[in-house]
């Protein structure tokens, strides 16, 4: 489980391609290295990956074909940066909301509205997720827990409003229109919406 509080950003140092398979070698920030072991889970842009090799701060992760297809990790190139979070431990503070690290869809940044003190980002709304996205709801974007920052929601797009701290700590500070992000919907929201739908359909 993850909390959606990005702990740092890593740099992609090497990409090793095989048939329907890929290994990413990422330089992790020093703060994320203590206690890191083979088999540990680390979220990359919100997607849960497993540590397969550790060489100092060079850490390797394997990505299956499905991961490359569903997430934006398949678009990464050497030199790109990713949002990172190590798996939560029992007793950790949950500063965001519970996230599984299982990406449901990708979304495209459509518009960036920025002033000296405020930043709003408009993303495309995948049709299959529309029923779960509503103003002041919960959503995970590239591993960032955005709680109560979901603003206006339209038929084909939604807006999020970000504070400077989020912009400075994550890739939301540099993302530009046309780039794609990973989307995870809060599991409690899914359960509530799906249950209400099922009950209403049975009447």
Number of C-alpha atoms within 10 A of each C-alpha: 17 26 24 32 23 25 15 18 22 22 18 21 17 16 16 10 11 8 7 12 14 18 16 22 25 25 19 19 15 10 8 17 15 7 6 14 14 13 12 14 22 24 24 26 29 33 28 24 21 16 17 17 15 16 9 10 15 19 22 22 21 16 18 14 12 11 20 16 14 17 24 22 20 15 11 14 14 13 12 13 20 24 25 27 26 23 18 17 10 7 6 8 9 13 11 17 20 17 26 20 26 20 24 15 19 20 21 18 20 17 15 14 11 12 7 6 8 11 17 18 21 21 25 18 22 18 11 9 14 15 12 18 22 15 15 15 16 22 27 25 22 30 32 28 25 21 17 13 18 21 17 15 18 14 10 11 19 21 23 21 18 19 12 13 9 16 14 11 15 23 19 19 14 8 15 15 13 12 13 21 24 24 28 24 22 20 16 12 16 14 12 12 13 14 12 10 11 11 9 9 8 6 5
